[in-house]
């Protein structure tokens, strides 16, 4: 069965790309116009948090990311007082977004793997990783 991309546009004619957690209870939208950084992270902390050898994260301006549904299901966790604040769905455990308190200029970090599959296969250029961070770890 073919899947369709369901983007939306706001009053400024900006395109919003939809995403969900694994169970679908948390829905979000993100724009690609204010990306601060897109990368693959290999650091020890992220490898453990994602149970993966690396992960793809895109940091965008706060106003370019919004939770549409399920905000009450989001729980935040940080291993240290000034560490990365990791937000996840309390129903399915999917990581939804990150914030880095010591680097507020990064904005919010979301995970393109949570976008609709058709968008994942045709990512806007600004969502594509430009580097591998801490790949020597």
Secondary structure, 3 states (H helix, E strand, C coil): CCCCCCCEECCCCCEEEEEECCCCCCEEEEECCCEEEEEEECCHHHHHHHCCCCEEEEEECHHHEEEEECHHHEEEECCCCCCEEEEEECCCCCEEEEEEHHHHHHCEEECHHHECHHHHCCCCHHHCCCEEECCCC
